[in-house]
Amino acid sequence: MSRILKGRWALVTGSSRGIGQQIALGLARHGANVVVHGRTEKNTDSTRQLLAPMDVEVRTVYGTFDTESGSQDVVHQTLSQIPRIDILYGNHGVQNDWKDVFDITHKEWADIFQINFFSMVTLCNGLLPQMIENGFGRVVLTTSGIPDIPQLTPYGCTKKSIDKYVFDMSAQLRNTGVTIHSMDPGWLRTDLGGPNGMFPVEAVLPGALVPVITDVLESGSVFCAQNYRGL
Ligand SMILES: NC(=O)c1ccc[n+]([C@@H]2O[C@H](COP(=O)([O-])OP(=O)(O)OC[C@H]3O[C@@H](n4cnc5c(N)ncnc54)[C@H](OP(=O)(O)O)[C@@H]3O)[C@@H](O)[C@H]2O)c1
């Protein structure tokens, strides 16, 4: 049986396009109000247009996760509009430039860890205490099942860090009503996934919603959205 999300508010980072846009639409179909995020306000236009005919409320936050202060600003924009966020999808992400692993600079490693991982910690630090206080929260961070590709090791390491963070945080969140999961979307045809991805971007649904609309997955676990195709 799926949970009704009517009246719940969800922040979906990186929902201006790609996987995050699909998640925003999926949540709205289940009745959730959505805070859309992109690097600029303009970038959120297409998602807001897609959500407009749906019977939900929509807000926008924008900015990059390239710095700690930028990440905190997205949290502040969110809380100043919607004091109670019930659902967080930390979904934004970038891949590092393709190059020999020995040529990847310290700065490139640090930059991708800031965008893909440290920003998730900032989002969780900003939004989870209130979920705990409210006794309800659903947190899903987007990981990757990327195999051993040395040229993309920084990207892969940020995703494995997310998995470990989620696992450890699930212990912190035990008995609070707040759950946390890592979601591997599968290889999808998006700007990041490229044209050779195995599945169209729409195939991230309904799987990506499973830990939010059901309680079948143990908190702290990594799951693959593609395992729920045709649900
Ligand atoms: N596609 C795949 O096959 C695949 C596989 C495994 C995991 N993933 C993960 O799924 C997530 C979404 O990927 P996608 O394929 O949908 O990518 P995408 O189409 O390239 O979309 C990326 C999203 O992240 C936002 N973003 C990019 N850089 C940002 C930054 N520096 N600060 C803040 N936001 C930023 C973008 O905002 P703008 O539109 O404003 O640029 C956009 O909304 C990522 O975490 C990715 O690692 C994807």
The ligand as an SDF file (V2000), in Angstrom:
LIG
                    3D

 48 52  0  0  0  0  0  0  0  0999 V2000
   22.1890    9.4870  -15.5550 N   0  0  0  0  0  0  0  0  0  0  0  0
   22.7380    8.3820  -15.0590 C   0  0  0  0  0  0  0  0  0  0  0  0
   22.9260    7.3710  -15.7590 O   0  0  0  0  0  0  0  0  0  0  0  0
   23.1070    8.3180  -13.5970 C   0  0  0  0  0  0  0  0  0  0  0  0
   23.5630    7.1010  -13.0930 C   0  0  0  0  0  0  0  0  0  0  0  0
   23.8870    7.0040  -11.7500 C   0  0  0  0  0  0  0  0  0  0  0  0
   23.7440    8.1080  -10.9240 C   0  0  0  0  0  0  0  0  0  0  0  0
   23.3210    9.3030  -11.4370 N   0  0  0  0  0  0  0  0  0  0  0  0
   23.1780   10.4400  -10.5150 C   0  0  0  0  0  0  0  0  0  0  0  0
   21.8680   10.9730  -10.6350 O   0  0  0  0  0  0  0  0  0  0  0  0
   21.8780   12.3610  -10.2730 C   0  0  0  0  0  0  0  0  0  0  0  0
   21.1910   13.1620  -11.3780 C   0  0  0  0  0  0  0  0  0  0  0  0
   21.8870   12.9310  -12.5790 O   0  0  0  0  0  0  0  0  0  0  0  0
   21.2760   13.2660  -14.0040 P   0  0  0  0  0  0  0  0  0  0  0  0
   21.6950   12.1700  -14.8990 O   0  0  0  0  0  0  0  0  0  0  0  0
   19.8540   13.6170  -13.9000 O   0  0  0  0  0  0  0  0  0  0  0  0
   22.1550   14.5520  -14.3560 O   0  0  0  0  0  0  0  0  0  0  0  0
   21.8210   15.8530  -15.2280 P   0  0  0  0  0  0  0  0  0  0  0  0
   20.7420   15.6010  -16.1990 O   0  0  0  0  0  0  0  0  0  0  0  0
   23.1440   16.3380  -15.6890 O   0  0  0  0  0  0  0  0  0  0  0  0
   21.2220   16.8700  -14.1260 O   0  0  0  0  0  0  0  0  0  0  0  0
   22.0650   17.3400  -13.1100 C   0  0  0  0  0  0  0  0  0  0  0  0
   21.2610   18.1640  -12.1150 C   0  0  0  0  0  0  0  0  0  0  0  0
   22.1530   18.6170  -11.0760 O   0  0  0  0  0  0  0  0  0  0  0  0
   22.1990   20.0440  -11.0620 C   0  0  0  0  0  0  0  0  0  0  0  0
   23.5820   20.4770  -10.8330 N   0  0  0  0  0  0  0  0  0  0  0  0
   24.6550   20.2040  -11.6400 C   0  0  0  0  0  0  0  0  0  0  0  0
   25.7600   20.7770  -11.1200 N   0  0  0  0  0  0  0  0  0  0  0  0
   25.3760   21.4300  -10.0080 C   0  0  0  0  0  0  0  0  0  0  0  0
   26.0620   22.2280   -9.0560 C   0  0  0  0  0  0  0  0  0  0  0  0
   27.3660   22.4740   -9.1710 N   0  0  0  0  0  0  0  0  0  0  0  0
   25.3570   22.7560   -8.0220 N   0  0  0  0  0  0  0  0  0  0  0  0
   24.0280   22.5100   -7.9100 C   0  0  0  0  0  0  0  0  0  0  0  0
   23.3200   21.7660   -8.7800 N   0  0  0  0  0  0  0  0  0  0  0  0
   23.9840   21.2330   -9.8180 C   0  0  0  0  0  0  0  0  0  0  0  0
   21.7200   20.4880  -12.4290 C   0  0  0  0  0  0  0  0  0  0  0  0
   21.1850   21.8030  -12.3540 O   0  0  0  0  0  0  0  0  0  0  0  0
   21.1570   22.7810  -13.6780 P   0  0  0  0  0  0  0  0  0  0  0  0
   20.0890   22.2500  -14.5820 O   0  0  0  0  0  0  0  0  0  0  0  0
   20.8100   24.1080  -13.1170 O   0  0  0  0  0  0  0  0  0  0  0  0
   22.5040   22.7030  -14.2870 O   0  0  0  0  0  0  0  0  0  0  0  0
   20.6760   19.4310  -12.7600 C   0  0  0  0  0  0  0  0  0  0  0  0
   19.4560   19.7180  -12.1140 O   0  0  0  0  0  0  0  0  0  0  0  0
   23.3510   12.7100  -10.0650 C   0  0  0  0  0  0  0  0  0  0  0  0
   23.6380   12.6720   -8.6860 O   0  0  0  0  0  0  0  0  0  0  0  0
   24.0970   11.6040  -10.7910 C   0  0  0  0  0  0  0  0  0  0  0  0
   25.3860   11.3990  -10.2550 O   0  0  0  0  0  0  0  0  0  0  0  0
   22.9880    9.4340  -12.7580 C   0  0  0  0  0  0  0  0  0  0  0  0
  1  2  1  0
  2  3  2  0
  2  4  1  0
  4  5  1  0
  4 48  2  0
  5  6  2  0
  6  7  1  0
  7  8  2  0
  8  9  1  0
  8 48  1  0
  9 10  1  0
  9 46  1  0
 10 11  1  0
 11 12  1  0
 11 44  1  0
 12 13  1  0
 13 14  1  0
 14 15  2  0
 14 16  1  0
 14 17  1  0
 17 18  1  0
 18 19  2  0
 18 20  1  0
 18 21  1  0
 21 22  1  0
 22 23  1  0
 23 24  1  0
 23 42  1  0
 24 25  1  0
 25 26  1  0
 25 36  1  0
 26 27  1  0
 26 35  1  0
 27 28  2  0
 28 29  1  0
 29 30  1  0
 29 35  2  0
 30 31  1  0
 30 32  2  0
 32 33  1  0
 33 34  2  0
 34 35  1  0
 36 37  1  0
 36 42  1  0
 37 38  1  0
 38 39  2  0
 38 40  1  0
 38 41  1  0
 42 43  1  0
 44 45  1  0
 44 46  1  0
 46 47  1  0
M  CHG  2   8   1  16  -1
M  END
$$$$
